[in-house]
Structures are given as C-alpha cells and as structure tokens.
Amino acid sequence: MSRLASILGLLLIGSMVCVEAQWLDHRDPKTPRTADGRPNLSAPAPRVNGKPDVSGVWQAERTPLDEFARVLGPGFTQLQVDFGDVTKHVVNVFWGLKPEEEPIRPEAVAIRRQRQQSGEGFQGASCLPPSLPVNVFLFSFKMIQAPGEIVVVPGAGDPPRQIYTDGRSLPKEPEPSWTGHSVGSWQDDTLVVVTIGINTRAWLDGAAHLRSEDMRITERYRRRDFGHMDLEMTFDDPKYYTRPFGIKTTLMLMPDSDVLDYVCPENEKDRVHTKR
C-alpha cells in the first residue's frame, strides 16, 4: 500500500469524523439486560418471521492504533485525525496490500494518480455524500427492518438508503445516485444485499480508489447474537479491477442510542481553512 496515498486519504476524511458521538441516552425496553442493568450483547439475536431482525444502530469495529502505526509509521499520530473513530477500510479498501498486489487495471491507476495530483478531495470534504462503503465503515448507521424493505439511515448525512426485500429485480438501466439501487434476499439466516448504480463521483475510500457505472456491491449481513453482526462486502467492477475483491468486518450494536440530524454545510469546518 502507498503510505502517501493512505495519509492523503486520512487528511481528506479527517474533518468528517466529528459526526460521531451524536447519541441519545434512551433506555430501550426491547434490549435484553444483565443483572446489573447493562445491555446483554451476547443474548440471542431477535427474529421476525423466522429471520434475524437486523434493526438497530450499528458501527463497524474500529481498527487498533497499533495497526495504523504498523502500516502508516509512527508519525501517524501527528495527523489531524482522531484515529479512534477511523477504520482501516475507509483509508484504503486494499489495506495491507502492496501497490503491486492490488487487483487494479492500469487505466484505473492512471485515473487515481490524476485525482491525487490534481488536489481533488474526497467527496465528503465538499459536503457531498460519503456513499457506500464509507458510510458503513466510518460512521454509525441505523437499520430499520420492515415488511418488504429495510431502510438504512446513515449517520453521515447521506440520503436514506432503501433495500427492497419484496422480490423485485434490480433496474436494468439504473439512474446513478449517491445511494444506488439495492435489493435484498435471505439465504438461511444471512441477509444478502446487491447494490448497483452508485454515482461514479463517489470514491471507494480516502485513497481515491474509483468505481465505474457497472460496479456491483454485494453485502452479506449475519447477525450472530444481539450485539454483533458479521458483514462481508464484495466489489465487482471488471472495468477497473482484474477480479472481485472484498472486505470483512464485525458490526457492533450501539444500544440505547440513535442517529441524529447531520447537515454538512452547517457542521463543516474545513473549507474556511483550505481557502487559498
């Protein structure tokens, strides 16, 4: 992995991390609890119509600081980033790989290099939606499971995302958008979501990896108990990548909490410091 690209990515997304810590302290009566009143995160997962209920406020497991130090070097602490609220996959979807190991086509390398050299920033730094996968791996988000669809409310200020589970097919000619078009289905206790049609202006990460109009993202959610959900995300984009690639993580339930309004132009503090 390019250390410079990783640091660039961190600088571009660093001003967005302040979205975190927007919590309501509400004791949810549906949350199982231990004898001392704490949420019992190891309790069985709730179910609806025989399937796990994925509803809740979730956050991707954070990357240990020693892993950032191992890849970025000891000077990473001098960057203007709260690394306690950053995951490695937001920095680089190919975290841990050397540049020559990334399954990226030469034309994509050239476009990515042009992005970095032009000074073009990650879309979130301009108050545009971070989009998938950043809005899953950086911020908390709320999932609401309802008959026929699952609604995802990102904590990043993205538009709500609709995952249709009513049996409909993906559109043949999707209109590109920041949230894309998603359909979901159940394979035993695993929710499988396929998304297409995400705006190509949305970077995959802070290191400027790109997507084409044909990228297909497949998410596999498996809620293994009340407080933990396994997530595997696979990206398939033959135009820019030589093979599909994926990310695995654990989502942690944020009990007795919620996501609140976040409007980027009102909260954003970055542009005043970047004017020339």
C-alpha positions as CSV (number, residue, x, y, z in Angstrom):
1,M,0.0,0.0,0.0
2,S,1.2,3.5,-0.8
3,R,1.9,5.2,2.6
4,L,1.5,8.6,0.9
5,A,-1.9,7.7,-0.5
6,S,-3.1,6.5,2.9
7,I,-2.0,9.7,4.6
8,L,-3.8,11.7,1.9
9,G,-6.9,9.7,2.4
10,L,-6.8,10.4,6.2
11,L,-6.4,14.1,5.7
12,L,-9.3,14.2,3.3
13,I,-11.7,12.4,5.6
14,G,-10.4,13.7,8.9
15,S,-12.8,16.6,9.1
16,M,-15.8,14.3,8.8
17,V,-15.2,12.2,11.9
18,C,-16.8,14.8,14.1
19,V,-20.2,13.3,13.1
20,E,-19.7,10.6,15.8
21,A,-20.8,10.9,19.4
22,Q,-24.3,12.1,18.4
23,W,-26.1,9.8,20.8
24,L,-29.3,9.8,22.7
25,D,-29.3,8.2,26.1
26,H,-32.6,6.3,25.9
27,R,-33.1,3.0,27.7
28,D,-34.6,0.8,25.1
29,P,-37.1,-1.6,26.7
30,K,-36.6,-4.2,24.0
31,T,-32.9,-4.6,24.9
32,P,-32.0,-7.7,26.9
33,R,-30.0,-6.8,30.0
34,T,-27.8,-8.5,32.5
35,A,-28.5,-8.5,36.3
36,D,-26.7,-5.1,36.7
37,G,-28.9,-3.5,34.0
38,R,-26.3,-3.4,31.3
39,P,-27.2,-4.4,27.7
40,N,-26.6,-8.1,27.2
41,L,-24.9,-8.0,23.8
42,S,-24.3,-11.8,23.8
43,A,-28.1,-12.6,24.1
44,P,-29.7,-14.3,21.1
45,A,-30.5,-12.2,18.1
46,P,-34.1,-11.0,17.8
47,R,-36.1,-12.6,15.0
48,V,-39.0,-11.5,12.8
49,N,-41.0,-14.1,10.8
50,G,-38.3,-16.7,11.4
51,K,-35.4,-14.5,10.2
52,P,-32.9,-12.4,12.2
53,D,-34.0,-8.8,12.8
54,V,-31.1,-6.6,11.7
55,S,-32.7,-3.4,13.1
56,G,-30.6,-1.3,15.3
57,V,-27.8,1.3,15.4
58,W,-24.6,-0.2,14.2
59,Q,-20.9,0.7,14.0
60,A,-18.1,-1.1,12.3
61,E,-15.4,-2.4,14.6
62,R,-12.6,0.2,15.0
63,T,-9.0,-0.5,13.9
64,P,-6.4,-0.8,16.7
65,L,-4.0,2.1,16.8
66,D,-1.0,-0.3,16.7
67,E,-2.2,-1.5,13.2
68,F,-2.2,2.1,12.0
69,A,1.3,2.6,13.3
70,R,2.5,-0.6,11.6
71,V,1.2,0.5,8.2
72,L,1.5,4.3,8.3
73,G,4.5,4.6,10.5
74,P,4.9,6.1,14.0
75,G,4.3,9.6,12.7
76,F,0.7,8.9,12.0
77,T,-0.3,10.4,15.4
78,Q,0.8,13.8,14.2
79,L,-2.0,13.9,11.5
80,Q,-5.2,15.9,12.3
81,V,-7.3,12.8,12.6
82,D,-9.0,11.1,15.6
83,F,-7.8,7.5,14.8
84,G,-10.1,6.1,17.4
85,D,-13.0,6.8,15.1
86,V,-11.4,5.7,11.8
87,T,-11.4,2.2,10.3
88,K,-8.6,1.0,8.0
89,H,-11.0,0.2,5.1
90,V,-12.0,3.9,4.9
91,V,-8.3,4.8,4.5
92,N,-7.8,2.1,1.8
93,V,-10.1,-0.7,0.7
94,F,-6.9,-2.6,-0.1
95,W,-5.5,-2.1,3.4
96,G,-2.4,-4.3,4.0
97,L,-1.7,-4.9,0.3
98,K,1.4,-3.6,-1.6
99,P,0.5,-1.4,-4.6
100,E,1.6,-4.1,-7.0
101,E,-0.7,-6.6,-5.2
102,E,-3.9,-4.5,-5.8
103,P,-6.1,-6.0,-8.5
104,I,-6.5,-2.7,-10.2
105,R,-6.2,-2.2,-14.0
106,P,-3.6,0.3,-15.4
107,E,-6.2,2.7,-16.6
108,A,-7.7,2.9,-13.1
109,V,-4.2,3.5,-11.7
110,A,-3.8,6.4,-14.1
111,I,-7.1,8.0,-13.1
112,R,-6.4,7.5,-9.4
113,R,-3.0,9.2,-9.8
114,Q,-4.6,12.1,-11.6
115,R,-7.1,12.5,-8.8
116,Q,-4.4,12.6,-6.2
117,Q,-2.1,15.0,-8.1
118,S,-5.0,17.4,-9.0
119,G,-5.8,18.0,-5.4
120,E,-9.3,16.8,-5.9
121,G,-10.7,15.9,-2.5
122,F,-12.8,13.0,-1.1
123,Q,-16.4,14.0,-1.8
124,G,-17.3,14.2,1.9
125,A,-14.8,17.1,2.3
126,S,-17.0,19.1,-0.1
127,C,-20.2,18.2,1.7
128,L,-21.3,15.5,-0.8
129,P,-22.5,12.1,0.5
130,P,-19.7,9.8,1.5
131,S,-21.7,6.9,0.0
132,L,-21.1,3.2,0.2
133,P,-18.8,1.7,1.6
134,V,-17.6,4.8,3.6
135,N,-21.0,5.4,5.2
136,V,-20.8,1.9,6.6
137,F,-17.2,1.7,7.7
138,L,-16.7,5.3,9.1
139,F,-19.9,6.3,10.7
140,S,-22.7,4.7,12.7
141,F,-25.9,3.9,10.9
142,K,-29.4,2.8,11.7
143,M,-31.1,-0.2,10.1
144,I,-34.9,-0.4,10.2
145,Q,-36.4,-3.8,9.1
146,A,-39.9,-3.5,7.8
147,P,-42.1,-5.7,5.6
148,G,-40.9,-5.5,2.1
149,E,-37.8,-3.3,2.7
150,I,-35.0,-2.4,5.0
151,V,-34.3,1.3,5.5
152,V,-30.7,2.4,6.3
153,V,-30.3,5.8,7.9
154,P,-26.6,6.8,7.7
155,G,-25.2,8.9,10.5
156,A,-23.1,10.8,7.9
157,G,-25.9,12.9,6.4
158,D,-26.3,10.7,3.4
159,P,-29.8,10.3,2.0
160,P,-31.6,7.3,3.5
161,R,-31.0,4.1,1.7
162,Q,-33.8,1.7,0.7
163,I,-33.1,-2.1,0.4
164,Y,-36.1,-3.7,-1.2
165,T,-36.8,-7.3,0.1
166,D,-40.2,-7.7,-1.7
167,G,-38.8,-9.8,-4.5
168,R,-38.3,-7.1,-7.1
169,S,-35.3,-7.2,-9.5
170,L,-32.6,-4.6,-9.9
171,P,-33.3,-2.0,-12.6
172,K,-31.8,-2.8,-16.0
173,E,-30.7,0.8,-16.6
174,P,-30.3,2.4,-13.1
175,E,-30.2,6.1,-12.7
176,P,-26.9,6.8,-10.9
177,S,-27.3,8.2,-7.4
178,W,-25.3,8.5,-4.2
179,T,-27.1,5.6,-2.6
180,G,-27.5,3.4,-5.6
181,H,-30.3,0.8,-6.1
182,S,-30.4,-2.1,-3.7
183,V,-32.4,-5.4,-3.4
184,G,-32.1,-7.9,-0.6
185,S,-32.9,-11.5,0.0
186,W,-32.4,-14.1,2.7
187,Q,-30.1,-17.1,2.4
188,D,-30.9,-19.0,5.6
189,D,-30.0,-16.5,8.3
190,T,-27.9,-14.3,6.1
191,L,-29.2,-11.1,4.5
192,V,-27.7,-10.7,1.0
193,V,-27.9,-7.2,-0.5
194,V,-26.9,-6.3,-4.0
195,T,-26.4,-2.7,-5.0
196,I,-25.7,-1.1,-8.4
197,G,-25.9,2.4,-9.9
198,I,-23.8,4.4,-7.4
199,N,-22.6,7.7,-8.6
200,T,-19.0,7.3,-10.0
201,R,-18.0,10.6,-8.3
202,A,-18.1,8.7,-5.0
203,W,-14.7,7.3,-4.1
204,L,-14.4,3.9,-2.5
205,D,-12.0,5.3,0.1
206,G,-9.8,8.2,1.1
207,A,-7.0,6.8,-1.1
208,A,-9.0,7.8,-4.3
209,H,-9.9,4.3,-5.5
210,L,-12.7,4.6,-8.0
211,R,-15.7,2.8,-9.3
212,S,-17.3,2.6,-12.7
213,E,-21.0,2.7,-13.6
214,D,-21.0,-1.1,-13.7
215,M,-19.7,-1.7,-10.2
216,R,-21.8,-4.2,-8.3
217,I,-21.5,-4.4,-4.5
218,T,-22.8,-7.4,-2.6
219,E,-23.2,-7.2,1.2
220,R,-23.8,-10.3,3.4
221,Y,-25.1,-9.5,6.9
222,R,-25.3,-12.2,9.5
223,R,-26.5,-11.2,13.0
224,R,-24.9,-13.8,15.2
225,D,-26.2,-12.5,18.5
226,F,-27.9,-9.4,19.9
227,G,-24.9,-7.2,19.8
228,H,-22.8,-8.4,16.9
229,M,-23.3,-8.7,13.2
230,D,-20.8,-10.1,10.7
231,L,-20.5,-8.2,7.4
232,E,-18.8,-9.3,4.2
233,M,-18.8,-6.8,1.4
234,T,-17.7,-7.8,-2.2
235,F,-16.9,-5.4,-5.0
236,D,-17.2,-6.5,-8.7
237,D,-16.1,-4.0,-11.3
238,P,-14.4,-5.6,-14.4
239,K,-13.8,-2.2,-16.0
240,Y,-11.3,-1.0,-13.4
241,Y,-10.4,-4.2,-11.4
242,T,-9.0,-7.5,-12.6
243,R,-11.1,-9.5,-10.1
244,P,-13.7,-9.1,-7.4
245,F,-12.3,-8.1,-4.0
246,G,-13.8,-7.9,-0.6
247,I,-13.8,-6.6,3.0
248,K,-14.9,-8.4,6.2
249,T,-15.7,-6.7,9.5
250,T,-17.8,-7.0,12.6
251,L,-20.6,-4.5,13.2
252,M,-21.2,-3.6,16.9
253,L,-24.6,-2.7,18.1
254,M,-24.8,0.7,19.8
255,P,-27.5,0.1,22.4
256,D,-29.7,2.8,23.9
257,S,-28.6,5.2,21.2
258,D,-29.8,6.7,17.9
259,V,-28.5,8.7,14.9
260,L,-29.3,12.4,14.8
261,D,-29.5,15.1,12.1
262,Y,-26.3,16.0,10.4
263,V,-26.3,18.6,7.7
264,C,-22.8,19.0,6.3
265,P,-22.9,22.7,5.2
266,E,-23.9,23.6,8.8
267,N,-21.4,21.4,10.6
268,E,-18.5,21.5,8.2
269,K,-15.4,23.5,9.5
270,D,-12.9,22.6,6.8
271,R,-13.3,24.9,3.9
272,V,-12.5,28.1,5.8
273,H,-9.0,26.6,6.5
274,T,-8.4,25.5,2.9
275,K,-9.1,28.7,1.0
276,R,-6.2,30.0,-0.9
